[in-house]
Amino acid sequence: MDLDFSPEDLKFQAEVRRFLAEAYPAHLREKSERGEAFSKEDILGWQKVLAAKGWAAPSWPVQYGGTSWTPTQKYIWSEEQARADVLSIPPFGLNMLAPVLYTFGSEEQRERFLPDILAGNVWWCQGYSEPGSGSDLASLKTRAERITGDDGKEYYLVNGQKTWTTMAQFADWGFFLVRTDPTAKPQAGISFLLIDMKSPGVTVRPIITLEGGHEVNDVFLDNVKVPVENRVYEENKGWTCAKALLQHERSGIAGVAVSKRQLEKLRGMAATEASDVGGALIDDAFFRRKLAELEIDLTALEFTELRTLAGESSGEGPGPESSILKIKGTEIQQRLTELTLEAAGHYGAPHLLGLPHNAAAIGPVEARGAAGEYFNTRKTSIYGGSNEIQRNIIAKMVLGL
Ligand SMILES: Cc1cc2nc3c(=O)[nH]c(=O)nc-3n(C[C@H](O)[C@H](O)[C@H](O)COP(=O)(O)OP(=O)(O)OC[C@H]3O[C@@H](n4cnc5c(N)ncnc54)[C@H](O)[C@@H]3O)c2cc1C
């Protein structure tokens, strides 16, 4: 995409590029090259570096530690991070909970939680989905009853099960949707609670996904006592927070800059002559057409994302366009992994056979994780609200159907 960068923007771009080249730890780069997963310490360690620079949360209001970057600067920031192949910080604290806290939280809650989110001191997870309550999230059953503790303080006693909870095995805290009024209309009886994952009664059990990863979990809540002051916004009005958070989540899933970088790598891999078949995949007109179609769709999505960024900087939260970003962004991610696996050819096979990533070290670097990525990326059209549900939202909110 050709954006006319001003001299200031070009200066900013150079500064970002230099910072990422100097500050990103070599051991993290080596881990990526070996196809190894990042640990909690790796991820929070990098976030601490960004926080020290004041760049951990570009979209937050300045008063809470955000930047006053223009939409173009935010665009440059995500482009440069993708270009430098730096790890992505999970969005749960920084991009999902934080906007809820600074929009709906009390002053005490902002002071208590935002600094640790920014500094990368605390890992958050999202406790929304339940068995039987995914798309129909408002039907959730996890119950929170008001009780008075032995210490005379007010608590919620929480009982229920959450599922698909991403990286709950690392989480220090979680934000949970719970039912506080079972007699009200489904959306009207829900509250938004912050729960310390070390509380007695919280159990995290792994779910192993198709490609063999431990990314998601079941979370069981058995008589978990949660202080009432950990409720964000009013009792039974948690649905308002839940919806706002989902719009931030969906905008973030689009991942345009990362897809652009992957497309570039894919093109490089497809252009490599494969000695055993004679010629490069890019010479194949049918493959080239698929690549070109993908690039056109990605460019169109990039413009939509830029419009959303511009809207956000003028004080609007992301609206229903976050659903458009989510659908198109995830479809592109999935097509990218399909073409990458196609380009990897038999070099993608060791992973399919259950061999470790580096067993494929004879092929191109991008081929090593191709099969795992292909399987793992099936998730993107499901999480954050499935793409079918996003189409329903667009029909209602944008088309007025
Ligand atoms: C990898 C992964 C990570 C996740 N991480 C988290 C997390 O951290 N925290 C969390 O709370 N949740 C998380 N989720 C859960 C995710 O939000 C749900 O899986 C999602 O909302 C879909 O719900 P479901 O799985 O219950 O499917 P269902 O709601 O049972 O849907 C099944 C199918 O029916 C379709 N469908 C359902 N209703 C409609 C309708 N009205 N119109 C058209 N089609 C419909 C759906 O699109 C889907 O294809 C994660 C999921 C995955 C796969």
The ligand as an ORCA input file, in Angstrom:
! r2SCAN-3c Opt
* xyz 0 1
  C      -8.570    -21.712     19.812
  C      -9.718    -21.088     20.543
  C      -9.459    -20.177     21.552
  C     -10.514    -19.629     22.278
  N     -10.222    -18.802     23.331
  C     -11.226    -18.369     24.132
  C     -10.934    -17.632     25.316
  O      -9.783    -17.348     25.640
  N     -11.962    -17.278     26.103
  C     -13.266    -17.562     25.786
  O     -14.140    -17.176     26.533
  N     -13.574    -18.255     24.673
  C     -12.582    -18.664     23.844
  N     -12.871    -19.397     22.709
  C     -14.268    -19.786     22.462
  C     -14.900    -19.147     21.246
  O     -15.245    -17.818     21.494
  C     -16.116    -20.012     20.863
  O     -15.594    -21.251     20.414
  C     -16.956    -19.392     19.796
  O     -17.649    -18.290     20.310
  C     -17.971    -20.400     19.198
  O     -18.700    -20.991     20.213
  P     -18.827    -22.597     20.315
  O     -17.473    -23.184     20.195
  O     -19.633    -22.917     21.535
  O     -19.626    -23.041     19.009
  P     -21.202    -22.982     18.796
  O     -21.744    -21.714     19.323
  O     -21.802    -24.259     19.324
  O     -21.311    -22.967     17.225
  C     -21.167    -24.128     16.433
  C     -21.336    -23.734     14.966
  O     -22.668    -23.210     14.739
  C     -22.592    -21.909     14.163
  N     -23.671    -21.063     14.720
  C     -24.042    -20.991     16.030
  N     -25.060    -20.113     16.170
  C     -25.322    -19.609     14.940
  C     -26.246    -18.649     14.443
  N     -27.103    -18.004     15.245
  N     -26.241    -18.358     13.114
  C     -25.360    -18.984     12.272
  N     -24.463    -19.937     12.691
  C     -24.435    -20.235     14.009
  C     -21.233    -21.364     14.572
  O     -20.764    -20.391     13.670
  C     -20.368    -22.623     14.532
  O     -19.946    -22.872     13.220
  C     -11.851    -19.947     21.934
  C     -12.105    -20.835     20.883
  C     -11.064    -21.397     20.191
  C     -11.391    -22.370     19.075
*
